[in-house]
Amino acid sequence: MPTSRPATSTPQTAGRVFSILLQLVRASGLAALIATHNMDLAARMDRRVTIRDGMIEQLA
């Protein structure tokens, strides 16, 4: 379920879209791969991989 910049153009919209996406993913039992620069949204994920300069910096 790809999203585009218009779907996440404001912090409020991004938060709503992300909340709905998390609900759908968790209800279905599937996994989702989310790539974001927004660390507040990333913090809401169950697991995170931080990449810096093309290298894995942190697994959480």
C-alpha positions in Angstrom: 0.0 0.0 0.0 2.3 2.8 -1.2 1.7 6.3 -0.1 2.9 9.5 -1.7 4.0 12.9 -0.5 0.5 14.5 -0.9 -0.8 11.8 1.6 1.7 12.9 4.2 2.1 16.6 3.4 1.3 17.9 6.9 2.2 16.4 10.3 -1.5 16.0 11.1 -2.3 14.2 7.9 0.8 12.0 8.2 -0.2 11.0 11.7 -3.7 10.0 10.6 -2.5 8.1 7.5 0.2 6.3 9.6 -2.3 5.4 12.4 -4.7 3.9 9.8 -1.8 2.0 8.2 -0.6 0.6 11.5 -4.2 -0.6 12.4 -4.5 -2.3 9.0 -1.1 -4.0 9.3 -1.6 -5.2 12.8 -5.2 -6.4 12.2 -4.0 -8.4 9.2 -1.0 -9.9 10.9 1.2 -8.8 8.0 4.4 -6.8 8.0 5.0 -3.4 6.5 8.2 -1.8 5.4 8.1 2.0 6.1 10.9 4.3 4.9 10.7 7.7 6.5 12.9 10.6 7.7 10.2 11.4 10.4 11.6 9.9 13.6 8.4 10.6 15.5 6.5 8.3 13.1 9.4 5.7 13.1 9.3 5.6 16.9 5.7 4.2 16.7 6.9 1.1 14.8 7.4 -2.2 16.6 10.9 -2.6 15.0 13.3 -0.1 13.4 16.4 -0.2 11.4 18.4 3.1 11.1 20.6 3.5 8.1 23.2 6.3 7.9 25.6 6.8 4.9 24.4 3.5 3.4 25.3 1.4 6.5 23.0 -0.1 9.2 23.6 2.1 12.2 21.1 0.7 14.7 18.5 -2.1 15.1 15.7 -1.5 17.5 
